[in-house]
């Protein structure tokens, strides 16, 4: 918590004088946006709307003084191609969404400024030197505090007290940082009378087979770790949990909106709005390496009552009172 408060304070203090800075020039500026999502994903469109709203608040209007080049990449081959394409277009700054996207851009060894969002472990992935002083040409926003996993277990226990076994789902290729979430969960699992089973799989077919086997024993549940792959096949994951009647906790509210039981995680739209402030500062001449990497400041709890009823679960009134969104 001290690290998050320190980084957040630095970031907040640095944004105070934004309104007093010089006006934008008339020159059209170019911003590239690379997302590891499908172009027709409603959640992706919502995030881009939040980004454009944030840019507009700082005076950057698409079509007037700003041109935005969007690229969508929901598989590795397309990701590499689009990353190279954006770099070749000489953008003034690129917004990179997720760890795989940011790594792909950095691996091109270009010196183009990059603002990343929803990157879990930027230091561990070698993207920045440290959080307070990133150095180089990258900075941005981390997606989670690693201790959040204990909150997922706590919430799961509140909703499904009989749960004893928890399967942790992730793709080791797109979530190489998974162990950073797992370690705090393992340390806390005995206090919740739970045992954890790591279920790292490189494809949904592999995950399906592992969950099918896991569900043959009673008192099971699932936690989906933050992972770009899981996000892209979230509908299939939710259907899989429903088929086996397994209570499941997810890292983002969009899973609950799609039929998942519970989520506790960062407000994605808020992160993209905040990223617009960093893009504004880079366009005005600040170096990304001088801007501290910021931690999440807003978490949200979402509950799907319809799914709970289907599973025969009663959501405690105290938990409902804390929820930011309840889907009935």
SERO-4910 file (N, C-alpha, C, O; in steps of 0.05 Angstrom, whole numbers):
BEGIN
 pado doro    nc1    nc2    nc3   cac1   cac2   cac3    cc1    cc2    cc3    oc1    oc2    oc3
  Unk    A     16    -24      0      0      0      0     17     25      0     10     45    -13
  Unk    A     40     25     15     57     49     16     68     55    -12     69     78    -20
  Unk    A     76     34    -27     86     38    -54     65     51    -72     70     70    -86
  Unk    A     40     40    -70     18     50    -87     13     79    -80      9     96    -98
  Unk    A     12     86    -54      6    113    -46     28    132    -55     22    155    -64
  Unk    A     53    123    -53     76    139    -62     75    146    -91     78    169    -99
  Unk    A     71    125   -108     70    129   -137     46    145   -145     48    163   -162
  Unk    A     23    140   -132     -1    155   -139      2    184   -132     -6    202   -147
  Unk    A     15    190   -109     20    218   -101     38    232   -121     33    255   -128
  Unk    A     59    218   -129     77    230   -149     62    237   -175     65    259   -186
  Unk    A     45    218   -184     30    222   -209     10    244   -206      7    260   -224
  Unk    A     -4    245   -183    -24    266   -179    -11    293   -178    -21    312   -190
  Unk    A     11    295   -163     25    321   -161     35    331   -188     34    355   -193
  Unk    A     43    312   -204     54    320   -230     32    330   -249     39    344   -268
  Unk    A      7    323   -244    -14    331   -262    -27    358   -254    -42    369   -269
  Unk    A    -20    369   -230    -33    393   -221    -31    417   -241    -50    430   -246
  Unk    A     -7    421   -253     -5    446   -269    -14    442   -298     -9    460   -314
  Unk    A    -27    420   -305    -33    415   -333    -49    438   -345    -44    447   -367
  Unk    A    -69    448   -330    -86    468   -341    -72    495   -346    -81    511   -362
  Unk    A    -49    498   -333    -35    523   -336    -13    523   -358      0    543   -362
  Unk    A    -10    500   -371     11    498   -391      3    512   -417    -19    521   -421
  Unk    A     23    514   -434     19    527   -460     -2    514   -477     -7    490   -474
  Unk    A    -15    530   -494    -35    520   -511    -23    501   -532      1    503   -538
  Unk    A    -40    484   -544    -30    466   -564    -23    481   -590    -35    502   -596
  Unk    A     -4    471   -604      2    483   -630    -19    474   -650    -35    456   -645
  Unk    A    -19    487   -673    -39    480   -694    -30    455   -709    -46    444   -725
  Unk    A     -6    445   -705      4    422   -719    -12    397   -711    -16    392   -688
  Unk    A    -20    382   -732    -33    356   -726    -13    336   -714      8    332   -725
  Unk    A    -21    325   -691     -4    306   -678    -15    278   -682    -39    274   -687
  Unk    A      2    258   -681     -5    230   -687     -2    212   -662     19    212   -650
  Unk    A    -23    198   -656    -23    179   -633    -30    152   -644    -52    149   -656
  Unk    A    -13    132   -639    -20    105   -646    -31     91   -622    -22     95   -599
  Unk    A    -50     73   -626    -62     57   -605    -62     28   -613    -73     21   -634
  Unk    A    -49     11   -598    -47    -17   -604    -59    -33   -581    -50    -31   -558
  Unk    A    -81    -48   -587    -94    -63   -566    -94    -93   -573    -95   -100   -597
  Unk    A    -91   -109   -553    -91   -138   -557   -119   -149   -556   -124   -170   -544
  Unk    A   -138   -136   -569   -166   -143   -569   -177   -142   -597   -165   -132   -615
  Unk    A   -200   -154   -601   -214   -153   -626   -227   -126   -631   -236   -114   -612
  Unk    A   -228   -118   -656   -239    -91   -662   -268    -89   -656   -278    -67   -651
  Unk    A   -283   -112   -656   -311   -111   -651   -319   -117   -622   -342   -119   -615
  Unk    A   -299   -119   -604   -304   -124   -576   -317    -99   -564   -304    -78   -564
  Unk    A   -341   -101   -553   -354    -77   -541   -337    -65   -518   -337    -40   -515
  Unk    A   -323    -81   -503   -307    -70   -481   -284    -54   -492   -277    -33   -481
  Unk    A   -272    -63   -514   -251    -47   -527   -261    -20   -536   -248      0   -532
  Unk    A   -285    -20   -547   -296      6   -556   -302     24   -533   -298     49   -535
  Unk    A   -310     13   -511   -315     29   -487   -290     42   -476   -289     65   -468
  Unk    A   -268     27   -477   -242     37   -468   -232     59   -486   -221     79   -477
  Unk    A   -236     56   -512   -227     77   -531   -243    102   -527   -233    124   -531
  Unk    A   -269     99   -521   -285    123   -516   -275    138   -491   -274    162   -491
  Unk    A   -267    123   -471   -256    135   -447   -230    150   -453   -225    172   -443
  Unk    A   -213    137   -470   -188    150   -478   -193    176   -493   -181    196   -487
  Unk    A   -211    175   -512   -216    199   -528   -229    221   -511   -224    245   -516
  Unk    A   -246    213   -492   -257    233   -474   -235    247   -458   -235    271   -454
  Unk    A   -216    230   -448   -194    242   -433   -177    260   -449   -168    281   -440
  Unk    A   -172    253   -474   -156    270   -492   -170    296   -498   -158    317   -499
  Unk    A   -196    294   -502   -212    318   -507   -211    337   -483   -210    362   -487
  Unk    A   -212    326   -459   -211    343   -436   -184    359   -434   -184    380   -422
  Unk    A   -163    348   -446   -138    362   -445   -133    378   -471   -111    389   -475
  Unk    A   -153    380   -488   -152    398   -511   -145    384   -537   -141    398   -557
  Unk    A   -142    357   -538   -135    343   -562   -161    332   -575   -174    314   -564
  Unk    A   -168    342   -598   -193    335   -611   -186    319   -636   -172    328   -654
  Unk    A   -197    295   -638   -192    278   -661   -203    291   -686   -226    300   -687
  Unk    A   -186    293   -706   -194    306   -732   -187    335   -733   -187    347   -754
  Unk    A   -182    348   -710   -175    376   -709   -145    380   -705   -132    391   -723
  Unk    A   -135    371   -683   -106    373   -678    -94    346   -671    -71    345   -662
  Unk    A   -110    325   -675   -100    298   -667   -110    278   -687   -134    277   -694
  Unk    A    -92    260   -696   -100    237   -712    -93    212   -696    -70    209   -687
  Unk    A   -112    195   -693   -108    170   -678   -109    146   -697   -128    143   -712
  Unk    A    -88    130   -696    -86    106   -713    -91     82   -694    -73     75   -678
  Unk    A   -114     69   -697   -120     46   -681   -111     20   -695   -114     18   -720
  Unk    A   -100      2   -680    -94    -25   -690   -104    -45   -669    -99    -41   -645
  Unk    A   -116    -66   -679   -128    -87   -661   -113   -113   -666   -109   -121   -689
  Unk    A   -106   -127   -645    -90   -151   -649    -97   -172   -628    -87   -170   -605
  Unk    A   -115   -190   -634   -123   -211   -615   -109   -237   -619   -118   -258   -609
  Unk    A    -86   -237   -635    -69   -261   -636    -40   -251   -641    -36   -229   -649
  Unk    A    -21   -269   -635      7   -261   -634     17   -252   -661     33   -233   -662
  Unk    A      9   -265   -683     19   -258   -709     10   -230   -717     26   -214   -727
  Unk    A    -15   -224   -713    -26   -198   -720    -13   -176   -702     -7   -154   -711
  Unk    A     -8   -183   -677      4   -165   -658     31   -155   -668     37   -131   -669
  Unk    A     49   -174   -676     75   -167   -685     74   -149   -710     89   -130   -713
  Unk    A     56   -156   -729     53   -141   -753     43   -113   -748     54    -94   -759
  Unk    A     23   -110   -731     13    -83   -726     32    -66   -709     34    -42   -713
  Unk    A     47    -79   -691     67    -64   -676     88    -52   -695     94    -28   -693
  Unk    A     98    -68   -714    117    -58   -734    105    -36   -751    119    -17   -758
  Unk    A     80    -39   -758     67    -19   -775     65      8   -761     71     28   -773
  Unk    A     57      8   -735     54     33   -721     82     46   -717     84     71   -720
  Unk    A    102     30   -711    129     42   -708    138     54   -735    150     75   -735
  Unk    A    132     41   -757    140     51   -783    125     77   -791    135     91   -808
  Unk    A    103     83   -778     88    107   -785     97    131   -769     86    153   -772
  Unk    A    117    127   -752    129    150   -737    109    165   -721    105    189   -726
  Unk    A     95    152   -703     76    165   -685     90    183   -666    113    179   -658
  Unk    A     76    204   -657     87    221   -636     88    207   -609    105    211   -593
  Unk    A     69    189   -605     67    172   -581     49    149   -587     30    152   -602
  Unk    A     54    126   -574     36    103   -577     25     95   -550     40     93   -531
  Unk    A      0     89   -549    -13     77   -526    -13     46   -530    -23     36   -550
  Unk    A     -1     32   -511      1      3   -513    -15     -9   -491    -12     -3   -467
  Unk    A    -34    -26   -498    -52    -38   -479    -45    -67   -474    -46    -84   -492
  Unk    A    -36    -73   -449    -30   -100   -439      0   -105   -441     15    -92   -455
  Unk    A      9   -125   -426     37   -133   -425     47   -144   -452     67   -134   -462
  Unk    A     33   -163   -465     43   -173   -491     46   -151   -512     65   -151   -528
  Unk    A     27   -132   -513     28   -110   -532     53    -92   -527     67    -85   -545
  Unk    A     57    -85   -502     79    -68   -495    106    -81   -500    124    -68   -510
  Unk    A    108   -107   -493    133   -121   -499    138   -122   -529    161   -119   -537
  Unk    A    117   -127   -545    121   -129   -574    131   -102   -585    149   -102   -602
  Unk    A    121    -80   -575    130    -54   -584    159    -49   -575    176    -39   -591
  Unk    A    165    -55   -550    192    -50   -540    213    -67   -555    235    -58   -559
  Unk    A    205    -91   -562    224   -109   -576    232    -99   -603    251   -110   -615
  Unk    A    218    -80   -614    225    -69   -640    248    -49   -638    259    -39   -658
  Unk    A    256    -42   -613    279    -25   -608    276      2   -621    296     14   -629
  Unk    A    252     12   -622    248     40   -631    249     58   -607    244     49   -584
  Unk    A    255     84   -611    256    103   -589    231    119   -587    231    141   -575
  Unk    A    210    110   -600    184    124   -600    172    124   -572    172    103   -559
  Unk    A    161    146   -562    149    147   -535    126    127   -534    109    126   -552
  Unk    A    124    113   -512    103     93   -507     91     98   -480    105    100   -460
  Unk    A     64    100   -479     49    101   -454     34     74   -452     17     69   -470
  Unk    A     39     58   -432     25     32   -430      4     33   -409      5     49   -390
  Unk    A    -16     16   -413    -37     12   -393    -41    -18   -389    -35    -34   -406
  Unk    A    -51    -25   -365    -57    -53   -358    -33    -71   -362    -36    -94   -372
  Unk    A    -10    -62   -354     14    -78   -352     18    -86   -323     18    -69   -306
  Unk    A     21   -111   -318     21   -121   -291     48   -117   -277     48   -109   -253
  Unk    A     70   -123   -290     96   -122   -277    117   -109   -295    134   -123   -306
  Unk    A    115    -83   -299    133    -70   -318    163    -72   -311    179    -72   -329
  Unk    A    169    -73   -286    198    -76   -278    207   -104   -284    228   -108   -295
  Unk    A    191   -124   -275    198   -152   -279    200   -159   -309    216   -177   -316
  Unk    A    184   -146   -325    185   -152   -354    207   -136   -368    210   -138   -393
  Unk    A    222   -120   -354    244   -105   -366    235    -81   -382    250    -71   -399
  Unk    A    210    -71   -377    200    -48   -392    210    -22   -381    215     -3   -397
  Unk    A    213    -20   -355    223      5   -342    244     -3   -321    244    -26   -311
  Unk    A    261     17   -314    281     12   -294    269      9   -266    276     -9   -251
  Unk    A    252     27   -259    236     26   -234    211     42   -237    208     57   -257
  Unk    A    193     41   -218    167     54   -221    169     84   -217    156     99   -232
  Unk    A    185     93   -199    186    122   -194    201    137   -216    195    160   -222
  Unk    A    222    124   -227    238    137   -248    242    116   -270    262    102   -271
  Unk    A    223    114   -288    224     93   -309    248     94   -327    259     73   -334
  Unk    A    257    119   -334    279    121   -353    270    112   -381    248    102   -384
  Unk    A    286    116   -401    279    107   -428    256    122   -439    251    145   -433
  Unk    A    241    107   -456    219    120   -471    192    108   -465    173    111   -480
  Unk    A    190     93   -442    164     81   -435    156     90   -406    173     94   -389
  Unk    A    131     93   -403    119     96   -376     89     89   -379     80     83   -401
  Unk    A     75     90   -357     46     83   -359     34     75   -332     40     87   -311
  Unk    A     16     56   -334     -1     49   -312     -2     19   -307     -8      4   -326
  Unk    A      4     10   -283      2    -18   -276    -27    -25   -273    -44     -8   -269
  Unk    A    -33    -51   -274    -61    -60   -274    -71    -70   -247    -95    -68   -241
  Unk    A    -54    -81   -230    -63    -93   -205    -40    -91   -184    -17    -91   -191
  Unk    A    -48    -90   -159    -30    -97   -137    -31   -127   -134    -52   -139   -135
  Unk    A     -8   -140   -130     -7   -169   -129    -22   -181   -106    -31   -204   -107
  Unk    A    -25   -166    -85    -39   -176    -61    -69   -178    -66    -84   -189    -49
  Unk    A    -79   -169    -89   -108   -170    -94   -119   -198    -94   -143   -203    -90
  Unk    A   -101   -218    -99   -110   -246   -100   -122   -255    -73   -140   -272    -73
  Unk    A   -113   -244    -51   -125   -251    -25   -153   -241    -24   -170   -254    -11
  Unk    A   -158   -219    -37   -186   -208    -37   -204   -226    -54   -227   -230    -47
  Unk    A   -193   -237    -75   -209   -256    -91   -217   -281    -75   -240   -290    -76
  Unk    A   -198   -291    -59   -204   -315    -42   -224   -307    -21   -243   -323    -15
  Unk    A   -221   -285     -8   -239   -276     13   -267   -273      3   -286   -282     15
  Unk    A   -270   -260    -21   -297   -256    -32   -309   -282    -40   -333   -286    -36
  Unk    A   -294   -300    -51   -304   -326    -59   -314   -342    -34   -335   -355    -35
  Unk    A   -300   -340    -12   -308   -354     12   -333   -342     24   -350   -356     35
  Unk    A   -337   -316     21   -361   -303     31   -386   -313     15   -407   -317     27
  Unk    A   -382   -316    -10   -405   -324    -28   -410   -354    -28   -433   -362    -29
  Unk    A   -389   -369    -27   -391   -399    -28   -375   -411     -5   -353   -421     -9
  Unk    A   -386   -411     20   -370   -420     43   -361   -448     42   -341   -456     55
  Unk    A   -374   -465     26   -366   -493     25   -342   -499      7   -332   -521      6
  Unk    A   -334   -479     -8   -312   -482    -27   -286   -490    -12   -279   -477      8
  Unk    A   -273   -510    -21   -247   -519     -9   -225   -520    -30   -201   -519    -23
  Unk    A   -232   -522    -55   -212   -525    -76   -215   -502    -96   -237   -496   -105
  Unk    A   -193   -490   -103   -194   -467   -122   -174   -472   -145   -150   -475   -140
  Unk    A   -185   -472   -169   -168   -474   -193   -161   -446   -203   -179   -430   -207
  Unk    A   -135   -441   -206   -126   -415   -216   -120   -417   -246   -101   -431   -254
  Unk    A   -135   -403   -262   -133   -405   -291   -116   -382   -302   -120   -359   -295
  Unk    A    -97   -388   -320    -81   -368   -333    -66   -382   -356    -64   -406   -358
  Unk    A    -57   -365   -375    -40   -374   -397    -12   -365   -392     -6   -341   -391
  Unk    A      7   -384   -388     35   -376   -382     48   -359   -403     68   -345   -398
  Unk    A     39   -360   -428     50   -344   -449     43   -315   -447     59   -297   -450
  Unk    A     17   -310   -441      8   -282   -440      7   -271   -411      2   -248   -407
  Unk    A     11   -289   -392     12   -280   -364     37   -292   -350     34   -308   -331
  Unk    A     61   -284   -359     85   -295   -347     89   -286   -318    106   -296   -304
  Unk    A     73   -266   -310     75   -255   -283     56   -269   -264     53   -261   -241
  Unk    A     43   -291   -272     22   -304   -256     32   -310   -227     16   -308   -208
  Unk    A     56   -318   -225     67   -326   -199     66   -303   -178     64   -308   -154
  Unk    A     67   -279   -188     66   -256   -170     39   -254   -156     37   -243   -134
  Unk    A     18   -263   -169     -9   -265   -157    -11   -290   -140    -24   -290   -119
  Unk    A      0   -311   -150     -3   -337   -137     10   -338   -109     -2   -349    -91
  Unk    A     33   -327   -106     48   -329    -81     32   -317    -57     29   -331    -37
  Unk    A     20   -293    -59      4   -283    -37    -21   -301    -32    -30   -304     -9
  Unk    A    -32   -312    -53    -56   -329    -50    -49   -355    -36    -64   -364    -19
  Unk    A    -26   -366    -43    -17   -390    -29    -12   -385      1    -19   -402     18
  Unk    A     -1   -362      7      4   -355     35    -22   -352     51    -22   -358     75
  Unk    A    -43   -342     37    -68   -337     51    -87   -360     50   -107   -360     65
  Unk    A    -83   -380     33   -103   -401     27   -110   -417     52   -134   -424     56
  Unk    A    -91   -423     70    -97   -439     93   -116   -425    112   -132   -437    125
  Unk    A   -115   -398    113   -133   -383    131   -161   -384    121   -180   -379    136
  Unk    A   -165   -390     95   -192   -393     84   -200   -423     81   -221   -429     70
  Unk    A   -183   -440     91   -187   -469     89   -191   -477     60   -210   -491     52
  Unk    A   -172   -468     43   -173   -474     14   -146   -486      5   -125   -480     17
  Unk    A   -148   -502    -15   -124   -511    -29   -125   -501    -57   -146   -501    -70
  Unk    A   -102   -493    -68   -101   -482    -95    -89   -501   -114    -70   -516   -108
  Unk    A    -99   -500   -139    -89   -517   -160    -82   -498   -184   -100   -485   -195
  Unk    A    -57   -497   -192    -49   -481   -215    -58   -495   -240    -53   -518   -244
  Unk    A    -71   -480   -258    -82   -491   -283    -73   -473   -306    -89   -460   -319
  Unk    A    -46   -472   -310    -35   -457   -332    -38   -472   -358    -28   -495   -360
  Unk    A    -50   -459   -377    -56   -472   -403    -52   -452   -426    -57   -429   -422
  Unk    A    -42   -462   -448    -36   -445   -471    -58   -441   -491    -56   -426   -510
  Unk    A    -80   -455   -487   -103   -452   -505   -129   -458   -489   -128   -470   -468
  Unk    A   -151   -449   -500   -176   -455   -486   -182   -485   -486   -194   -495   -466
  Unk    A   -175   -499   -506   -179   -528   -507   -165   -542   -483   -176   -560   -471
  Unk    A   -141   -533   -477   -126   -544   -454   -140   -537   -428   -143   -554   -410
  Unk    A   -149   -512   -426   -163   -503   -402   -188   -520   -398   -194   -528   -376
  Unk    A   -203   -524   -419   -228   -539   -418   -223   -567   -407   -237   -576   -390
  Unk    A   -202   -580   -417   -196   -607   -407   -188   -607   -378   -196   -625   -363
  Unk    A   -173   -587   -369   -165   -586   -341   -188   -580   -323   -190   -592   -301
  Unk    A   -206   -562   -331   -229   -556   -315   -249   -580   -314   -260   -585   -293
  Unk    A   -252   -594   -336   -269   -618   -336   -259   -638   -316   -275   -649   -301
  Unk    A   -233   -642   -314   -222   -661   -295   -224   -650   -266   -231   -665   -248
  Unk    A   -219   -624   -263   -221   -612   -236   -249   -614   -225   -252   -617   -201
  Unk    A   -269   -611   -242   -297   -610   -232   -308   -637   -224   -330   -639   -214
  Unk    A   -293   -658   -228   -303   -685   -221   -303   -689   -190   -317   -707   -180
  Unk    A   -288   -672   -176   -288   -673   -147   -305   -650   -136   -307   -630   -149
  Unk    A   -316   -653   -112   -335   -633   -102   -320   -609    -90   -296   -608    -87
  Unk    A   -337   -588    -83   -328   -564    -69   -306   -549    -84   -288   -538    -72
  Unk    A   -308   -548   -111   -289   -534   -127   -298   -506   -135   -322   -500   -134
  Unk    A   -280   -489   -143   -286   -462   -152   -262   -454   -170   -242   -467   -172
  Unk    A   -266   -430   -183   -245   -420   -201   -239   -391   -195   -256   -376   -187
  Unk    A   -214   -384   -200   -205   -356   -201   -190   -352   -227   -171   -366   -232
  Unk    A   -199   -333   -243   -186   -327   -268   -167   -304   -263   -175   -282   -256
  Unk    A   -141   -309   -267   -121   -288   -262   -121   -268   -285   -130   -274   -307
  Unk    A   -111   -244   -280   -109   -224   -301    -92   -234   -325    -69   -242   -321
  Unk    A   -104   -234   -348    -91   -248   -371   -105   -239   -396   -130   -242   -399
  Unk    A    -90   -229   -416   -102   -221   -441   -116   -244   -455   -137   -239   -467
  Unk    A   -105   -268   -454   -118   -290   -467   -146   -296   -455   -165   -299   -469
  Unk    A   -147   -296   -428   -172   -301   -415   -193   -279   -422   -217   -285   -425
  Unk    A   -183   -255   -425   -202   -233   -433   -214   -238   -460   -237   -234   -464
  Unk    A   -197   -248   -479   -207   -251   -506   -225   -276   -509   -242   -276   -528
  Unk    A   -223   -296   -492   -243   -318   -493   -259   -320   -468   -265   -341   -458
  Unk    A   -266   -296   -458   -281   -295   -432   -309   -308   -434   -318   -321   -415
  Unk    A   -322   -306   -457   -349   -318   -459   -347   -348   -456   -364   -360   -443
  Unk    A   -326   -360   -468   -323   -389   -466   -316   -397   -437   -325   -418   -428
  Unk    A   -300   -382   -424   -293   -388   -396   -317   -386   -378   -321   -404   -361
  Unk    A   -334   -366   -382   -358   -363   -366   -377   -387   -370   -388   -397   -352
  Unk    A   -380   -395   -396   -397   -417   -402   -386   -443   -390   -401   -460   -381
  Unk    A   -360   -446   -389   -347   -470   -378   -353   -472   -348   -359   -493   -338
  Unk    A   -349   -449   -334   -355   -449   -305   -385   -455   -300   -391   -470   -281
  Unk    A   -402   -444   -317   -431   -449   -313   -438   -479   -318   -455   -490   -304
  Unk    A   -426   -491   -338   -431   -519   -344   -425   -537   -321   -439   -557   -316
  Unk    A   -404   -531   -307   -396   -547   -284   -406   -537   -257   -400   -548   -236
  Unk    A   -422   -515   -259   -433   -503   -234   -411   -496   -214   -413   -502   -191
  Unk    A   -390   -483   -224   -367   -476   -208   -369   -446   -202   -369   -430   -221
  Unk    A   -370   -437   -177   -368   -409   -171   -341   -399   -180   -320   -412   -177
  Unk    A   -341   -375   -192   -316   -365   -204   -314   -335   -198   -333   -320   -199
  Unk    A   -289   -326   -193   -283   -298   -190   -265   -289   -213   -246   -303   -221
  Unk    A   -270   -265   -223   -256   -255   -247   -243   -229   -240   -250   -216   -221
  Unk    A   -223   -220   -257   -208   -196   -250   -220   -170   -259   -211   -149   -251
  Unk    A   -241   -171   -276   -253   -146   -287   -283   -149   -289   -294   -171   -292
  Unk    A   -297   -126   -286   -326   -126   -286   -338   -136   -312   -361   -145   -312
  Unk    A   -324   -133   -334   -335   -141   -360   -342   -171   -360   -360   -180   -374
  Unk    A   -327   -187   -344   -334   -216   -341   -361   -219   -329   -377   -236   -337
  Unk    A   -367   -203   -309   -393   -205   -295   -416   -195   -313   -437   -207   -313
  Unk    A   -410   -174   -328   -430   -164   -348   -436   -186   -369   -458   -186   -380
  Unk    A   -417   -204   -374   -421   -225   -393   -432   -251   -381   -436   -271   -395
  Unk    A   -439   -250   -355   -451   -273   -342   -435   -286   -320   -444   -306   -308
  Unk    A   -410   -276   -315   -394   -287   -293   -406   -280   -266   -422   -262   -264
  Unk    A   -397   -294   -245   -409   -291   -219   -400   -265   -205   -416   -248   -197
  Unk    A   -373   -263   -201   -362   -241   -186   -337   -230   -199   -323   -245   -213
  Unk    A   -331   -205   -195   -305   -194   -203   -297   -173   -183   -313   -159   -171
  Unk    A   -271   -171   -180   -259   -150   -164   -233   -142   -178   -214   -158   -180
  Unk    A   -232   -117   -187   -209   -108   -202   -210    -79   -208   -228    -65   -199
  Unk    A   -191    -70   -224   -189    -42   -231   -211    -33   -250   -223    -49   -265
  Unk    A   -217     -7   -249   -236      5   -267   -221     12   -293   -206     31   -294
  Unk    A   -225     -5   -313   -210     -2   -338   -214     25   -351   -195     37   -361
  Unk    A   -239     35   -352   -244     61   -365   -229     83   -351   -219    102   -363
  Unk    A   -227     82   -324   -213    102   -309   -183    103   -316   -171    124   -319
  Unk    A   -172     79   -321   -143     77   -328   -138     91   -355   -118    105   -358
  Unk    A   -156     86   -374   -152     98   -401   -155    128   -400   -141    142   -414
  Unk    A   -173    138   -383   -176    167   -381   -151    179   -369   -141    200   -377
  Unk    A   -140    165   -349   -115    175   -336    -92    174   -356    -74    191   -356
  Unk    A    -91    153   -373    -70    151   -393    -71    175   -412    -50    183   -422
  Unk    A    -94    185   -418    -96    208   -436    -80    232   -425    -69    247   -440
  Unk    A    -79    234   -398    -64    256   -386    -34    253   -391    -20    272   -396
  Unk    A    -24    228   -391      4    223   -397     10    228   -427     31    238   -434
  Unk    A     -9    220   -444     -5    225   -473     -3    255   -478     13    264   -493
  Unk    A    -21    270   -465    -20    299   -467      7    310   -459     18    328   -473
  Unk    A     18    301   -437     44    311   -428     67    304   -447     85    320   -451
  Unk    A     66    280   -458     86    272   -478     84    289   -503    104    298   -513
  Unk    A     60    294   -512     56    311   -536     65    339   -531     73    353   -550
  Unk    A     65    348   -506     75    375   -499    105    376   -494    115    397   -487
  Unk    A    118    353   -497    147    353   -495    160    339   -472    184    338   -471
  Unk    A    145    329   -453    157    315   -430    166    287   -439    155    275   -457
  Unk    A    187    278   -426    198    252   -432    184    230   -416    181    233   -392
  Unk    A    176    208   -429    162    187   -414    179    177   -390    168    171   -369
  Unk    A    205    175   -394    222    165   -373    222    182   -348    231    173   -327
  Unk    A    213    207   -350    211    225   -327    184    223   -312    181    235   -291
  Unk    A    165    209   -324    139    207   -312    136    181   -297    140    159   -309
  Unk    A    130    181   -271    129    156   -256    107    138   -265     85    147   -273
  Unk    A    113    112   -264     92     92   -269     72     93   -246     79     93   -223
  Unk    A     46     94   -253     26     98   -233     11     71   -228      6     56   -246
  Unk    A      5     66   -203    -10     43   -194    -40     49   -196    -48     72   -197
  Unk    A    -57     28   -195    -86     32   -195    -95     49   -171    -84     46   -149
  Unk    A   -115     65   -175   -126     81   -154   -155     75   -149   -167     83   -129
  Unk    A   -168     59   -167   -196     54   -164   -202     24   -170   -197     15   -193
  Unk    A   -212     10   -150   -220    -18   -154   -251    -19   -152   -263     -2   -139
  Unk    A   -262    -39   -166   -291    -41   -166   -299    -71   -162   -287    -89   -173
  Unk    A   -321    -74   -147   -332   -101   -142   -358   -103   -158   -376    -85   -155
  Unk    A   -361   -124   -173   -386   -128   -188   -397   -156   -182   -382   -175   -178
  Unk    A   -424   -158   -180   -437   -183   -173   -460   -188   -192   -475   -170   -199
  Unk    A   -462   -213   -202   -484   -220   -219   -503   -238   -203   -498   -261   -199
  Unk    A   -526   -226   -195   -545   -240   -178   -559   -263   -193   -565   -284   -181
  Unk    A   -563   -259   -219   -576   -280   -234   -558   -306   -235   -568   -328   -232
  Unk    A   -533   -302   -239   -514   -325   -239   -513   -337   -211   -512   -362   -209
  Unk    A   -513   -321   -190   -513   -332   -163   -537   -349   -158   -535   -370   -146
  Unk    A   -560   -340   -167   -585   -356   -163   -584   -382   -178   -592   -403   -168
  Unk    A   -573   -381   -202   -570   -406   -218   -552   -426   -204   -557   -450   -205
  Unk    A   -532   -416   -190   -513   -434   -175   -524   -441   -147   -511   -456   -133
  Unk    A   -546   -429   -140   -557   -435   -113   -542   -421    -91   -541   -431    -68
  Unk    A   -531   -398    -97   -515   -383    -77   -530   -358    -68   -543   -345    -83
  Unk    A   -527   -353    -42   -539   -328    -30   -516   -308    -26   -497   -314    -11
  Unk    A   -518   -285    -39   -498   -265    -35   -503   -250     -9   -525   -239     -6
  Unk    A   -484   -249      9   -489   -235     35   -496   -206     30   -484   -193     14
  Unk    A   -515   -196     46   -523   -167     43   -499   -148     47   -498   -127     34
  Unk    A   -481   -156     65   -458   -138     69   -441   -136     44   -429   -115     39
  Unk    A   -438   -157     29   -423   -157      4   -437   -141    -17   -425   -125    -32
  Unk    A   -464   -144    -19   -479   -129    -38   -478    -99    -32   -477    -83    -51
  Unk    A   -476    -92     -7   -475    -64      0   -448    -51     -8   -447    -27    -13
  Unk    A   -428    -68    -11   -401    -58    -19   -398    -58    -49   -380    -45    -60
  Unk    A   -416    -72    -64   -413    -75    -92   -416    -48   -107   -434    -32   -101
  Unk    A   -399    -44   -127   -402    -20   -144   -423    -25   -166   -436     -6   -175
  Unk    A   -427    -50   -173   -448    -57   -193   -460    -84   -186   -446   -103   -181
  Unk    A   -487    -84   -186   -501   -109   -181   -519   -114   -205   -536    -97   -212
  Unk    A   -515   -137   -219   -530   -143   -243   -552   -163   -235   -546   -184   -225
  Unk    A   -577   -155   -239   -600   -171   -231   -613   -185   -254   -633   -200   -251
***
